[in-house]
Amino acid sequence: MKPPSGAPLAPGLYVVSTPIGNLRDLTFRALDVLTAADLVLAEDTRVTAKLLNAYDLSKKVERYDDHAGERVRPKVMALLAEGGRVALVSDAGTPLVSDPGYRLVREAIDAGYAVIPIPGASAALAALAVAGLPTDRFLFAGFTPVKSGPRRAMFEELAGVRSTLVFYETGPRLADSLADMLAVFGPREAAVARELTKLYETVVRGPLDALAVDSRLQGPKGEIVVLVAPGRETAAAPEDADRALTEALARLKPADAASEVAKALGLPRRDLYRRALTLKEEAQIEEGKK
């Protein structure tokens, strides 16, 4: 393995990407920074200790997460004021991407200190590269809400986005999350990536209706990336949506009619539900005039 460059490290806050699984994914530049840093800030010091030990690095490490941030930031700012070199890492991947660090970076920028990115591994980008879905435009939405109601509301807000959608999810919630995605997005093409760069790396691809019942995705371990293909390129015309809703309302309640049409036309369920209520009210008024 190539040794660190030995070049002097300029003062500042370094946002350092670390491996998401395979420890050999640490970049040479990240190794340079970790070798020369005066302080390493870690989301979980135990996880970071394993990485540092793998590269025979003995460093001063301090926990930095949402709970410790208020206490640690003044120390970090004081060290930067003295010309110190601080490396910020998360448990895996790129800091600040669904991980702590935003307030520290913002404060360092506001104080005029250098903030330097050290790019590297990212679960979202690694999954996007192998999902087999469009990559020219994508939207990273982070972790989904814990409960189904807020989760579906989140999906409904994103249903009309013409980009590949990228979510983080946990194993215990994956099956429920896929079911909610199917209810809102319909049977769009999707992919589920787990344990990326690790021994049991798995990528399962297919339409959401198939993934929602796939036995391999019922409670898997580890953090997971779920990617959903964009909706239809051409939105249905308003008259088409009204026609489909009117037909569906003859058989279904407004909520169910909205869900059915959302799947069929690739339109946001929330908007269709409001329109379904309006159409039902108008139909009742007309019926009352007869």
Buried (B, 14 or more C-beta within 10 A) or exposed (E): EEEBEEEEBEBBBBBBBBBBBEEEBBBEBBBBBBBBBBBBBBBBBEBBBEBBEEBEBEBEBBBBBEEBBEEBBEBBBEBBEEEBBBBBBBBBBBBBBBBBBEEBBEBBEEEEBEBBEBEBBBBBBBBBEBBEBBEEEBBBBEEBBEEBEEBBBBBBEBBBBEBBBBBBBBBEBBBBBBBBBBBBBBBBBBBBBBBBBEEEBBBBBBBBBBBBEEEEBEEBEEBBBBBBBBBEEEBBEEEBBBEBBBEBBEEBEBEBBBBBBBBBBBBBBBBBBEBBBEBBEEEEEEEEEE
